[in-house]
Amino acid sequence: MTSWFRRRDHNIFTNATSLLVCGLLAGVVVAAAAFPAAAMTGLAAKAGGKTFASLPSELKEFSSPQITRVYASDGKTLLTQFYDEFRSDVPLKDIAKNMQVAILAAEDRKFYDHNGVDLKGVARAFVSNNQGGAQQGASTLTMQYVRMSLAYSATNPQEVIDATEDSPKRKITEMKYALQIEKELTKDQILERYLNIAPFGNQAYGVFAASQVYFNKRPKDLNVAEAAMLAGMVKAPSAFNPTTNAGNADITARRDNYIIPAMVEMGAITQKQADDAKKIKVPKTVKQVGRGCAWVAKNHWGFFCDYFHRWWLGQEAFGATTYDRERRLKSGGYRIVTTLDLKGQQAARDQAAKREPDTSPDAVLLAGIQPGNGKVRILAANRKYKLDDPSNPQNKISSDPKKAAKKIRGTHPNTTNPLLTGGGDIKGYQAGSVFKIFPIIAALEAGYPLGYTIHAPKIYKSGYPVGPGPASCDGYYCPKNSGGGGEGTYTMWSAFAKSINTYFIPLQERVGSDKVIAVAKRFGVQFREPKEAGMTTKEGGAASFGAFSLGVTASTPLDMANAYATLAADGKYCQPTPIEQITTNEGEKIDVGKPHCIAATSRDVARAALDAARCPVGDSAQLGSCEGATARPTKGIVGHPVFGKSGTTDGSATASLIAGTTSLVVAGYMANPDYPEHKNQMEHSIINPAVQYTLAAYMDGKPKVQFKKPGSDKIAYGDQRSIPNVECESVSSARDEVEDAGFEVSVGATVDSKCPAGTAAGTNPPNRTVKGGAVSIEVSNGKGAQPTAPGPGTSTPTRPGGR
């Protein structure tokens, strides 16, 4: 401490005497307030002494509210801040000496001379205030700290009033506490705590916040003029607000005529330093400090920030109620490193904005998650996470005619709705054929191998009862393939590659739709729509959900990215998390938000299902034959081993693509969040490249890692059996012979063959297939050509099914 700070007197006799005198003086103050005529009587002093002695002397433990800072995964890039009071404590060594001197010059020039109570000052104030003179406070800096501490530690409104009301009782209480505090803390400790708790106006609490708001610098870098201005504001932050004309004039006068001269008198600065400081104008503007998610520095972080915020409010570890959790976030002073990958996020935002303007009612939604730990790396859209200004609205009128008729605006270009993750009124979107992965998983769990063949007709009449509608045949659900084609015999590889609807509904029937839905739940599908949730839980509901495998259930991009990531993690489902690490204000690391994973399916089932999922995105299955792809360019664009699936709903109301590697899975939806029943055609030419190039950017520079094969080939090929050679036999005879061999038989297409017209030209597949699998009898046209023999267990359908 420099020479202008005189050390406190630690003489025991002096301390004891001060306490006694202060007690007696307190009695005088109280008595004078109630009985002015008897102010100096011994009776009043005696009564006051007893009252004083009976007061508590230990402050309740409390922590002043602190800023919580949220960072990207690099631990350096600040995403946003949460606070009720913009405050962050700093040690005294990081506060400029200029600031330390200035606050004493403004509030308590004898701070290092007294023991918490300035007895002469109290007496002088008492006499002046009770004889009609100028009102004086005589509160030392220690007493002011007591007042603020009592307010912050209050547990009810009355305690706040007691701590802040202008009354003799409050003053006496402050004096008692101040004397005790001076015994327990050093002067430097008291000064540090005071500077960290004092209000400075314009949402700035404590010297760190004040330095940021008024000068955009750290408190250790404050010069004389800046420190003097800040010190002058503590007395009345609103009255001395430099952003108003009157306040600027008043704080300038207080700085130049009172505080800076006092700093010279204290020997802290020279007269030249004082003169130079007075030449510096007090600023009229302040730095706007953002907080929360609608004020993040960059708009493309907002949807991730919102996901983090909702996640926090759902964690019981931070309080019993959402209110408690919100308070903890905004006052706890946490340092939170999130999972947001800046490179991937920027790529996703660029792709979304490039593919569709934010003014469009059609939203491009991209979510990316890391397999094996559930870390959410990407959440981006072509819209801005921002509140629309009601006084100057930018949002377009809703594309929903009913809402438009009422002049209700849509969620574009600005919205704070959780479009990618669900919540509130966002239940999700139908995603289409990406749901076909669930019957594959359920079938593999039930013992059906990837090579299991089913003859898929153009239109399939299922056993699921339905009401009247375009997908109904005589009261039963009758799906068809996209374009009305796709007839043929397929395996899981080839059916998934070409998205054959009339393969997956029979497969679902064999396994049981309740089993398929159970898989979806284990893999993280949330069923936010009450009707769908009820259907999957009520008795018999799930078993009759015929269209489930075609993706009619509402889901979000994050749900489905994580479902596919579960495959890449060998069947380990991890709850999505936005957290890398949370550190408390005291530097303690806590485990909340760490990966929480369970086995959703077996390792071999996951690896086998992923092998089939390589087909739709143009990669090669390691165990079977794909014979097609609905999103073939994906492999070439990403440049790594890749898996995934595209999806389209009826009428192309939604278009989706999921693509993943061992490092990241990205799910992209193109949908209209405001009007699900819209008639717009969602285009794969928009959503597919958005997903593909986002994943490619994330994977750039990373090693190419091959997916692992199952431990046994049986899960791929099952129990293979030979198919009888029925060439040139009558169709009926051939059918009986193949059925007797244990296969499911159908009569297929007419083909060129040397056999007589109308006889069996052969089978598809031709030689071997899975026990119990589908075999199609091909019929000869008698033209004499050799029949084409596709590979084992496959055929070439005329057209693909869904996309």
N, C-alpha and C positions, 0 to 999 in steps of 0.2 A: 504494500500500500504506500502511495507517495506521501510526501511530508505534509500536504494539506489535509490529510486524514489524521486527526489526533486519536490516539488509542483510548479505549474505554477504561474507566477507573474500576479496578477489580477489588478495591479495599472492602473487606467484609463489613466493617463498621459503617462505611458510607452506604453500602447496599441496604443494610438493615434499617438505617436511619431513613433512607429514601422511601422504603416501603411503609414505614410508620407514618412519616409526614404525608405521603400520598394518601394513606388511608384516612387520616384526619382531614386532609383537604377535600377528599371525596365527600366526607360528611358535611363539610361546609357547603359544597356545591349543591348537594341534594337539599339540605335545609334551606339554603337561599332560594332555591327554585320554589319550594313550597311555602316557606315563612320568611320573606325578605327581612322583616324586622328583627328576627332572631338568628340571623345568619351566623353571627360570630359567637353564639353562646356555647358553653361547654356541653350542654345537653345535646345540642344538634351535632356537635362533633362526635360525641360518644355514640349516639345512635348511628351516625354515618359510618363510624369505624366498625360497628358490629355488622352493618349491612355489607360493607366492603369485604369484611373477612369471610362472610358466608357465601360470597360469589364463587363460582367455579373458576379454576385457573388453568385448566388444560383444554386446549382446542381439540375438537374432534378431528380424527384423521380424515383427510379429503384429498382428492386429486382434481385440480382444475381441468376443465375440458381441453383436450388436445386434438390436433388435426390428425386424421388417419390418411395416409398417403398410399395410393395404389399404383403399382408399377407394372410394366410389361415383363415378359419372361427374362429379358436381359438384366433386370434388376436396376436399371438406370433410367429408363424412359418413363417419366411420370405420366400416367394416363389421366388420373383425376385425383381429387381430394374430397373427403367427406368431413364436415364439421358443423357444429352449431355455433361455436365461437372460433374464429380464425386465430389459433394460438398454437405455439410450439415452444416448449421450454428450452432454454439454452443456459449453459453454465456461465457464471460471472466472468470467467476468463475469456469468453467469446463475446463479451459486451464491451464496447469501446469505453475507455476511461472517460472520454468526453460525455458519454451518456450517464455514467455513474455519477459524475460531478454535477451534471445538469439537473438530474432528478433531485439531488440533495439541495441544490441551489433553489429549486422550485418549491420543494415540499418540506425540507427538514435540514437546515444548515448546521444544526447542532447534533446531528444524528450520532456522530462518534463521541459525543461528550455526555449524553444522558443514558439512563438505564431503562429506556423504554417510555418514560413519561417526563416531559419537560415541565417541572414543577412551577418554575417562574412563569412560563407561558400559560399554564392552566390558570394560575392565580390572576395573571394580567387579563386573560380572556374573561374570567369570571367577573372581575370588577367592571371591565368595559361593557360586557353584555348586560349587566344588571344595573348599570348607571346610565343607560341610554346612549352609550358610545357606539363606535363601529363594531359590528359583529365579528368576533374572532373565534377561530376554531381550536387552535392550540393542539391539534392532533399531530403527534409525531409520526414519522414514517412507519414506525413499528405499530402504532395504534391503527393507522390506515390499513396496514397489512392484516391486522386482527379483524377489522370490519369486513374486508373483502373475504377473508377466510371463513368468518361466521356465515356470510351469505352463501358461499359455495358449499359449505358443509350442512346447510339447512335441510331438514327433511320434510318441512311443511311450510306453507305460506306465512304463518305467524312468525316462525323463526327468521324468515327473510326480513319481515317488517321490523322485528326486534333488533336485527343486526344493522339496519340502515336508517331507522327513523331518527330524527334530530331531537334527542331527549337527553336529560342528565343521566338517566339510567343507562342508556347506551354508552355514554362517555365513560361512566364509572366501570362498566363491564370491560370496555376496551383497555382501560388503564390496568385493571387487574391481570388480564390476559397478557398485555404487553410486558409487564414486569416479569411474568413467568417465562415468556418466550425469550426474553433477554438473558435469562439464566441458562436456557437450554441450547440456544443457537448463537453463533458468532455474528458479529455485525455484518460481515460479508455474506453470510448465509441468509440473513434477513433481507439484505439489499437485493440479493439474487432472486429470492422468492417474490419480493415486491415487484421487481421489474418484469417478472414472468406472469404476474397476475393482473397487473394494472390495465384498465381500459384506455384505449387511445382513439376511439371513435372510428367511424367508417368500417365497422365489423372487425377492427383490429384489436386483439386482446393480447397483452404482453408485448415486450419490446421486439421480439423476432417478427411477429406479424406486422407491427407498426413500421418497422424498417422496410418490410416488403411492400406494404400498401402505399406508403408515402414516398419512398425513395428507391424501391426495387433493388435493395442491397441487403447485405447481412448486417446485424447489429454491431459487429466488430469493426465495420468500416464507416460508421457514422462520423461525420465531421462536427465541428463545434456548432455551426448554424443548425444542422439537422437535429443534433441531440437536444439543443436548447428548445427548438420548436416542439419536439415530441414531449419533452419534460413539461413544457408549459400547457399542454393539452390535458394532462391527467386531471387537473382540478375540475374542468368542465368540458368534456370532449365535444358535446353538442354546440356549446356557445363558442368554442374556439376552433370550430371546424373550418379548415383553410379553404375548402371548396366553395364556401359561400362568401359573398363580398364582405359582409359584416364580420364574419368569423375570421377571414383572412387578415383584415385590418386589426382585429383584436389580438390575434395570436402573434402577429408581427410586433405589435406594441409590447406585449407581455415578454416576448423573447428578447427584444432589443433594450427595453427599459428596466426589466426586472431580473431576468434569468442570466443573461450574458454579463451584466455588471456584477452580479453576485458571484459568478464564476471567477471573475477577476479578483474580487475581494477575498475569495477563498484561496487565492494563489494558484488556481488550477490552470489558468491561461493568462497570457500577457495582454496588455492593452491593445497591442497591434493585432493579435489574434481576434480579439473582441471586435475591433473596428472592421477587420476583414469579414468577419462572420455577419456583421450587420448589413454589409453590402449585398449579401446573397438574398434573393427574393424567396419568400415562402411560396412553395408550389400551390397552384390552384386546382390541380388535377391529381387523382389518385389512381393507382393500378387496380383494375378490376380483377379480383381473384375469383376464379371459377370454382364451382363445387358440384358434386353429384355427376349424373350421367348426361344430362341435357346440356352441360356446359363443358364437356371434355374438349381438349385442345384441338382434336381433329375429329371431324364428324364420323369417320369410318371406324372409330373405336367405340361409338356409343352403344351399339347393340351388344357388344361384349360386356361393356360396363354395366348395362342393364341386367345381363345374365348374372354377372357377379353379384350385383345388389340383391336380386331376387334369391340367389343362392344363400347369401348371408342371412337374409331375413328368415330363411327356412331352417337355420341351424340352431337347435336347442342349446348347444354349448354356449351361445352368446346371450341367453336369457330365456325366461319362461314364455314370454309373449313377443310378438313382432315389434311392439312398442319398445320393449326392453332392448331388443337386438338392434333396433335403429339407433337408440340412444348410445349403445355401446360403440357402434360403428362411428358415430359422429362425435364422440368425445374421448374414445379410448386411446388415441394416439398410436394406432397400429401402423406397422410398415408391412404392406402386403405386396408380395411379388406374385403376379398372376401367371397363367399359362399362355397368354396371348403372344403369338409369334409375329413379330412386326413385319418380317419379310413376307410371310404367307398371307397375313392380313392385308398388307398393301396390294399384293397381287390379286387377292380376291376382290377387294374394293375396286381396283382398276378394271378387272374383268366384268364385274357386275355393272359398273357405270358405263363401260364401253358398249356392252351388249344391249342395254335398254335404258332410255332416259329416265330420270327420277320423276318426271312429270307423267309418265305412263301409269295407267291403273294396273299394269302387269308388273309384278315384282320378281326380280331375280334374287334368289336367296341361296347363300353358300355357307355351309358349316363344315368345319374340319376338326377331327378328333384323332388323338394318337392311340393306336392299339396297345393294349396291355396295361394302361394306367388311367385311361379316361380323361386325360388332359385335353381341354378344349383349346385348340390352337387358332381357330378361325371362326369368326361370325361376321359376315358382311352381306350387304344388300345394296341395290341401286338407289336406295332412299337414304335420307339423312335422318339420323336419330336426333330429333329436334322437336321442340314444342312449336306448333304453329302459332304465330302471333295473332290473337283475336282482333286486335286493333288494325292490323295490316296483314290479313290472311294471304298466305301463298298457296295453301292446299287447294287442289281442284275439287269441284263438286264430285261426290261419290258416283262411281259407275253403276251402283245399284239403283235402278229406277225408283224404287220405293223411298230410298234415302234422298235421292236427288230431288224428288218431288217436295220433300220437306226442307230442301236447301242444306242438307247435311253434307259436310265436306268429307272427302275421302282421306286416306292416310298417305297421300303422295303430294308433293315430294317429301313432306316432313311427317314423322311419326315417332311416338315413344312406345308403340305397341311392340311386344316381344315376337316379332314376325317369325324368327328363326327357331325359337326355343319353346314357345307356347307359354300360356299364362293369361290371366284376365279373360278377355273375350276371344283370344286366339286359341282355338282348339286344335288347329292343324289343317292339313290339306290331304285330299286323296292323292296318292303318289303312283298308283298303277302297279305295273309289273315288277317293281323292285321288291314287292311283297312275296314274289314267287320263291324267294330264297327260303321262306319259312316252311312250306310243304316239303322242300328238298331236305331240310334239316330233320323235320319230323319223320320223314320216310327213312332216312339213314338211321335214325335212332330206333326205328321199328324193325330194322333188319333189311330193308330194301336197298340194294346196291345202286351206285350211280348208273350202272349199265341196265337198270330195269327198264324194259320196253313196254310202251303203251301205244296202241294204235289210236291216233288222234284224228277224229273226223272233222269235217268243216264246221259242223254244229253238233254239240254234245248235249244230249238230254240227260240231265243229272237226276238224282233221287231227292233233291232238295225242293220241298214245296215252296212256291212263291205265288204272290197275287198277280193280277193282270199287269202286263207291261211288255216292253220290247224284248226283254230277255226271258220271257215266259213261253213255254211250250206245254199246252194242256195243263197248266197249273204247276209246272216244274221249271226250275232254273235251267236255261239252255244257253250257255255261253257259246260264242263263236270267235274265230280268230280275226285279227285285223285284216280287212280286205276280203274276208269271206273264204280265204284259202287255207293253206297250211296242213292239208290232210296228209297223213303218213304215219309211219312207225318211228317213234323217237325214244331216245334215252334221256336221262336227266341232263347230260351234257348238251345234246343237240336241241332238246326242247327249251332249255334255258337260253342257249345261244340265239334261237330264233323266236323266243318268247311265245310259245304255243299255248294259248289259253286252254284248248281242249285236251292238252296233256295234263295240265296241273289241276284242273278240277277233278278228273278221275283219280289222280294221285292223292288229292286231298280226301276224296271219299274212301279210298282204301285205308288211309292212315287214320282218318277221323278229324273233322275240322276242329274239334275241341283240343286235340293234340297239337294241331298246327297253331292254334291261337295260344296255347300254353307256351309254345316255343317263342312266339312273338313277345309275350309278356316277359319271359326270362331274358330275352334279348333287348328289353328296354322300351318297347312300344307302350305308350302311356294310356291310351284309350280315354282321352279327355272329354270326348262327346258323351254326355250322359246316356243317350240311347244306345250307343255302342258299348259303353261300359256295362250297362244293364244286360245287354244281350250276351256278353261274355261271362257274366257271373250268375245269371238266373239258371235254374235247372233246365237243361235241354237247350238253352239258348245257343251256346257255343257249338253244339253238335249240329245245329241247323243253319249255321252261318255259311251259306253256300258260296257266296262270292268273295269270301275273305281273302283267298290267295291271290286275287286279281287286284288287290290294293284299293278297296273301296273305303277302308278305314282311315280316319283322319290321323295324320302323323306330322311331325316336324322334321326339317332337315337334320337337326341335331339328333333326334331319336334314331333316324335311319342311318346316319353316319356311324353312330355308336353300335347299332345292331351289326352292321357289316364289319366294323372294327373288332367285334367279338370273334369273328372268324379268323382274322389275322392274328389274334392273340391266343390261338389254339383253344378257342371256346371259353375264354375267361372274360366274363362281362364285368366291366368296371363302371361304377356310377360316374357320370360326367362331373368333372370338377374344374373350376376356374383357378385353382390355387396351386402355386408352387411352394410358397412358404409364408406363414403369418408370424410376425415377430411383435411382441408386446412393446409398450413404451419403455419397459425396463430392460429390454434386450433378450427376453425369454422367447424361445421358439416353441410354438404350440403345434399340435398334430392335426388340428381341425382342417379338413380339406385334403388330407393326404389320400392317395388312391385307396379305394375300397372295392375289392373285386371278389367275385364268386365264380364257380364253375357253372356256366350256363348249359354246356354240353360237353361231350368227351372230346379229347384232343383229336382223335381220328375222324370223328364226325365233322368237326370244324375244318380239318384239313381237306377232307373229301368234298364238302360243300364248297369250299373256296376253289377247289380244282374246277368244279363246274362253273363257278362264277368268273373264271378267267375267259370263258368263251365269249360272252356278250361284248367284251371290250377289246376284242381283237388279239388277245394273247392266246397261247396254245396250252391246252390242258396237258398235264404231265401223264395222266392216267387213261385218257380216252380221246375221242374224236369230237370236235366242236361242230364242224360243218356249217358254220355261219357266225354272224355277229351283228347285233343291232347298233352297236356304237364302235365299229371297227377302228376308227382313227385314234382311239384313246391310247393304245399301246405305243404307237409311233410317236405321238405327241409327248407322252410322259417319259418314254425312253427307259423305263424300269419294268420289271415284272409287275403286272397289274391285274386287278380283279374288280368286278363290279357289275352293274346292271342298269339299264335304262328302263323308264316306265312312262306310260301314257294312260290317262283316264279316258272314259267315254267322251267323245266329242273334243278330245284334246284340251279339256278344261285345265289340266295340269300336265306339265312335262317335267320329267325328272331324270337325273343321272347320278349314280353313285360310282365313284372310282377310288381305288385304294392301293396302297403298297404296304410293306411291313412297317413303315414309318408314319403314315398319315392316311386317313380315309376322308374324302370330301364328298358330301352330298349336296346336290344342287336341285332346287325346285324352281319352276317358273309357274306362278299362280297369281290369282287376283284375291288378295286378302279381304277386300271389302265386299266382294260379290261372288261367292262360290258358284252360283248358278249362271254365270256369264256365258256368252256364246263365242268369245274370242278363241282363236286357235293358238294354243301355246306351242312354240316351235322348238324342236330339238336343235335346230340350227343356231339357236341362241343359248340355250342352257348347256348343251353338250360342250362347246368350246370353252364356256365360262368355267366349267368344272375341270376340263382337261388341262387348260393352261394354268389354272390356279395350282393344281397338283404338280404340274411340271415345274413351276417356279419354286415351289417348296422343296422339291426333290433335287433341284439343280445343285450339283456338286456333291451330293450324297452317294455313297456306294450302292451298287446294284445288289440287292439281296433276293435270292430265290426263295419262293415259298417251299415249305417242307411237305413231304409226302406222308400219307398215313403209314402207320407201322405195319399194316397188312393190306395186301391187294384185294382181299375178300370184300372189303367195303366198297371197292370200285366195281368188281366183276361178279361178286356173289357166287352162287353155286351154278356153274355153267353146265348146260346140257346140250347134247347134239340134237339138231332138228332133223327129222326124217327127210330123206330125199323123195319128193313126191312129183318130180318132174314128169309131165305128160299124163299124169293120172287125172281122173275126173275130179272136178272141184269138190264134190261131196265126199268122195273117197279120201282125197288129200286132207280135207278138213278133219274127217274122223281120225285119220292116222296121226295128225299133228296134235289134236286134242288128247288122244290116248297117250301121247308122249309127255303130257303134263303142261301144255302151253295154252295160253288164251288166244283163240284163233279168230280172225276176221278175213273177209274177202276184200282184196285190195284192188289196185289199178290193173287195167289191161295193158300189156306190154308186148313188144315184138318178141317172137319166140319161134323156134323150129317145131314146137309141139302143135298138134292140131288146134284149130281155133276153138275156144271155149273150154279147153283143158287147163290144168295147172301148169304154168310156166316155171314155177319154182316158189320160193318163199323169201320174205323179207323180214328179218335178216336171213341170209341163205344157209348158214352152217350151224352156228351155235348161238345161244343166248341164255339169259338168266332163267333159272327154273321158275316156272309160273309166269314168265314174261309174255308179251304180246308177239305173235307171229302172224304175218299177213300172207294169205295165199294170193299170188299174182296170177292173173289169167292171161293165157296166150291169145294173140290175135291171128295166129297162123301165118304170119308174113315171112317166117323163116329166118329172121335175124337172131343172133345170139342175145339172150337177155342180159341186161346190165346187172352186174352184181355189186351192190353197194357194200361198204365195209360192214364188219360184224355188228349186229345190233342197231343198225341205223338205216335210214332211207332218206331220199331227197324230197322233201315236201314241196308243194307247188309254190306257196307263198309263206312268209313269216306270219306269226300270230300278232300279239301285242308288241309294242316297242318298249 
